[in-house]
Amino acid sequence: MTTEATQAAGALQAHRPMLLGLAYRLLGSRHDAEDVLQEAYLRWLGVDRSTVAEPRRYLSRVVTRLALDRLRARQATRETYVGPWLPEPVPTEPSPFGPLDTAELRDSLSAALLHVLERLTPPERAVYVLHTAFELPYAEIAEILDRTPEDCRQLHHRATARVRQERRRFTASRSERERLLEAFLAAARNGDLATLTGLVAADATAWNDGGGRAQAARNPIAGADRIARFFAGIYGTGRIWAVRRLELNGEPAALLTRANGDRYTLTVAAADGRITEIYVVGNPAKLPPVD
């Protein structure tokens, strides 16, 4: 590597955790986020860096635009994905996205929020992430997206309204989610339908992402009774599973491994003392980072 390339790589590396976190929040995929950073590096290598006053700002703009291009392309082909699509789980102890020293930063990585963000338009998602997670002013976001500050303000207003509508179901503290997850796993392994039903909200939904490559429900499972029966049948007495607790996306999670080696991650969202959403990822393409 030349001296020039080494200096360029060093400048990018200095901001890598932030840039990776930005790309991941925009895409919900660590693999895609890494690809975006590699492409951003190639563009950074080719630019006259003596004209760049603020590398972090410049690189944030490049990463955002590349991620949006990838997001639009992915949404155009989403209909071919088998079953529900969930964000790729990422271990965050330690965090590859830099310090997660506030509840807001952890929350911005949660499976529940990233799942909601999938329902926004790419510009809405970009403005929401840049303003909410990274606290960028609308003027700077407008420069990144080639829009006016007022346009960005309106996009953020629409995105926030949509997120708040969905997030009423996700208000439990971390300790409460930890308790509910532990109780849910124990009841499922014991095949205890009564306890499972009592832990889950009546209007809860379970999402299972197998991508057509792992055994998983291909449609969302709605309602406490159906969820209880599904998970008791899958994980109940007589089924051999290894369970390991870990932190994924800044929240309590479990890695479940079947006797044949198939792996699944499980996280929950909750409110008012009940589980409101369950997210299970079994697509092996999304699980290599989870060791």
SVG drawing of the C-alpha trace seen along z (x, -y; Angstrom):
<svg xmlns="http://www.w3.org/2000/svg" viewBox="-56 -25 60 61">
<polyline fill="none" stroke="black" stroke-width="0.4" points="0.0,0.0 1.3,-3.4 1.8,-6.2 -1.1,-8.1 -3.4,-5.0 -2.2,-4.4 -3.1,-7.9 -6.5,-7.6 -7.2,-4.3 -6.1,-5.9 -8.5,-8.8 -11.4,-6.4 -10.4,-4.1 -10.6,-7.0 -14.3,-7.3 -15.1,-3.7 -17.3,-2.8 -19.5,-5.8 -19.7,-5.2 -20.4,-1.5 -23.2,-2.3 -24.6,-4.8 -24.7,-2.3 -26.0,0.5 -28.9,-1.7 -29.8,-2.6 -29.6,0.9 -30.2,3.3 -27.4,5.6 -23.9,5.7 -22.8,7.4 -24.2,4.7 -22.9,2.0 -19.3,3.4 -19.7,3.4 -20.8,-0.3 -17.7,-1.2 -15.5,0.6 -17.0,-1.4 -16.8,-4.6 -13.1,-3.9 -12.5,-3.5 -14.2,-6.9 -12.3,-8.5 -9.0,-7.2 -9.8,-8.8 -10.8,-12.2 -8.5,-15.2 -8.4,-15.0 -6.6,-18.3 -9.9,-20.0 -11.9,-18.2 -12.1,-20.3 -14.1,-17.8 -13.4,-14.1 -16.1,-12.9 -18.8,-15.0 -17.6,-14.1 -17.5,-10.4 -20.9,-10.5 -22.4,-12.0 -20.8,-9.3 -21.8,-6.5 -25.4,-7.8 -25.8,-8.1 -24.3,-4.7 -26.5,-3.1 -29.6,-4.7 -28.8,-3.4 -28.4,0.1 -31.6,-0.3 -33.6,-1.3 -32.3,1.6 -33.0,4.0 -36.6,2.8 -37.2,3.3 -36.3,7.0 -37.8,7.6 -40.8,9.5 -38.5,12.4 -37.5,12.9 -39.1,15.9 -41.0,15.0 -40.6,12.0 -37.3,10.0 -35.7,9.0 -32.5,7.0 -29.3,9.0 -28.4,9.4 -25.0,8.0 -23.2,8.7 -22.6,5.5 -20.4,6.7 -18.1,5.1 -19.9,2.8 -18.5,2.5 -20.4,-0.8 -18.5,-2.6 -19.7,-3.2 -23.4,-2.6 -23.3,-4.6 -26.8,-6.0 -30.2,-4.4 -30.9,-6.3 -27.9,-4.9 -28.8,-1.3 -32.4,-1.9 -31.5,-3.1 -30.0,0.4 -32.8,2.5 -34.5,5.1 -37.8,3.5 -36.8,0.1 -35.0,1.4 -38.0,3.5 -40.2,0.4 -37.7,-1.6 -38.1,0.9 -41.6,-0.5 -40.3,-4.0 -39.2,-5.4 -35.4,-5.6 -35.4,-9.4 -37.5,-9.2 -35.2,-6.5 -32.1,-8.5 -33.4,-11.7 -34.7,-9.8 -31.4,-8.1 -29.2,-11.1 -31.3,-13.5 -32.4,-11.1 -29.4,-8.8 -26.6,-11.1 -28.2,-14.5 -27.3,-16.1 -29.0,-19.5 -31.5,-19.7 -29.1,-22.0 -26.4,-19.3 -28.8,-16.5 -30.1,-18.7 -26.6,-18.9 -26.1,-15.1 -29.4,-14.3 -29.5,-17.3 -32.8,-18.5 -33.9,-21.7 -33.7,-21.9 -37.5,-22.3 -38.0,-19.2 -35.8,-17.3 -37.8,-18.6 -41.0,-17.4 -39.5,-14.0 -38.4,-13.7 -41.9,-14.7 -43.5,-11.9 -41.0,-9.3 -41.2,-10.2 -45.0,-10.0 -44.8,-6.5 -42.2,-5.3 -44.2,-6.6 -47.3,-5.0 -45.5,-1.6 -43.3,-2.1 -46.2,-2.4 -45.8,1.3 -42.1,1.1 -41.8,-0.8 -40.4,1.8 -37.0,1.2 -34.0,3.3 -34.4,5.1 -38.0,5.9 -37.2,7.3 -34.5,9.4 -36.9,10.8 -39.6,11.5 -37.1,13.2 -35.8,15.4 -39.3,16.4 -40.4,17.0 -37.4,19.3 -38.0,21.3 -41.7,21.7 -41.1,22.7 -38.6,25.3 -41.0,26.7 -43.9,26.7 -45.8,24.6 -48.7,23.1 -50.4,21.4 -47.3,19.5 -46.3,18.7 -49.8,17.3 -49.6,15.1 -46.3,13.7 -47.4,12.6 -49.8,9.7 -53.1,10.7 -52.2,8.8 -48.5,9.8 -46.8,10.8 -43.9,13.2 -41.7,12.7 -39.5,15.6 -36.8,14.9 -35.6,18.1 -35.1,16.6 -36.1,19.9 -32.8,21.4 -33.9,22.4 -37.0,23.9 -39.2,21.0 -42.8,19.8 -43.3,18.0 -46.0,15.7 -46.2,13.6 -47.8,15.4 -50.4,13.2 -52.0,13.6 -50.9,14.9 -52.5,18.4 -51.0,19.1 -47.6,17.8 -47.6,19.9 -48.5,23.1 -45.9,22.4 -43.0,21.9 -44.0,24.7 -44.1,27.0 -40.8,25.9 -38.7,25.6 -40.8,27.7 -40.1,30.8 -38.2,33.5 -36.6,31.0 -32.8,30.7 -31.7,27.0 -28.6,25.3 -29.4,21.8 -26.8,19.1 -27.6,15.6 -25.8,12.7 -26.3,9.1 -27.4,8.4 -28.1,4.9 -27.7,3.4 -30.4,5.6 -30.9,8.9 -31.0,11.9 -30.6,15.6 -28.8,17.8 -30.6,21.1 -28.8,24.1 -30.4,27.3 -28.8,30.7 -28.2,30.6 -26.3,27.3 -29.0,25.0 -28.9,21.7 -31.5,19.0 -31.4,15.7 -34.3,14.5 -35.1,11.1 -38.3,9.5 -40.0,6.2 -42.4,5.5 -44.8,3.1 -47.0,3.1 -45.4,6.3 -46.1,8.4 -44.1,9.4 -45.5,7.5 -43.1,8.6 -40.8,11.6 -38.0,11.6 -36.4,14.9 -33.6,14.9 -32.6,18.3 -31.4,17.4 -27.8,18.7 -26.6,15.8 -27.4,13.4 -25.9,15.4 -22.1,15.8 -21.2,12.8 -23.0,14.4 -20.4,16.8"/>
</svg>
